[in-house]
Amino acid sequence: MSRRMQGGFSLVELAIVLVIVGLMIGGLMTPLQTQFEQRRISETQRVLDEAREALTGFALRNGYLPCPAISASNGLEDRSGGYCTGGRRDGLLPWATLGVAKADGWGHMLRYSVTPAFSNSQVLFGLATPRDITIGTRDSRGNLVTASGINDVPAVVVSHGRNGLGAVSETGVPVAGVGAANQDERTNAMGGIAFVTRPPSDARAPGGEFDDLVVWLSPNVLFSRMVAAGALPR
């Protein structure tokens, strides 16, 4: 038996083996991370779809939409009499009132904004009640265009995505989100009446990096469901 075989692997050979193993592990980790991220996205989309359905069901049952939640720890809608407390229209999804999940796949609380005329429980909304929320998107050239009718959306629910820009945690602590230079994510973080939706993208895409997920109540779908149920017209 040769001395080389008796002595085992040399340090150089062991180093080469370790490098190869490291490359193999690194090559496996990237697909796994991609799979985990896709699962979070799919889970978040499911949660958002359920929230939208719950909002429609709430409107069918009550004739109005709920107010934002009281806090990150109290998911009941924050209502004073027939109106949202303090006239607030934007905040956290009232998950306890709706009976749905409160956070997205990254553990960030879901944002919710509602047209005030639709959350008024004293004057119930009708087919002619004006909405005031607009959803925008980016075209292939990066121009901001509408994804909904202008001032035509009753309510919107937003996940601030993986980077969490504008989100709070389940304990109510603001998330130290990255991507502060992204105008579209900053728009969604401001809440109010303007929101942006578009496919997830990196910094090279028109409008920059974007990972928010957005769903909204179509007035046409909402009214159709309510008319079919006999809840409209009043």
Protein Blocks (a to p, Z undefined) as FASTA:
>chain_A
ZZklmnopafklmmmmmmmmmmmmmmmmmmmmmmmmmmmmmmmmmmmmmmmmmmmmmmmm
nopacdddfblmlccdcdehjbcehhiabdcddfklnopafbdfkopacdddddfklmpm
klccdfklccfbdcddddfkopacdfbdehiafbdcddebjnopoiacfkopacddehkl
pmklmmmmngmjbccddddddfkbghiaafbdcddddfklmmmmmmmnopacZZ
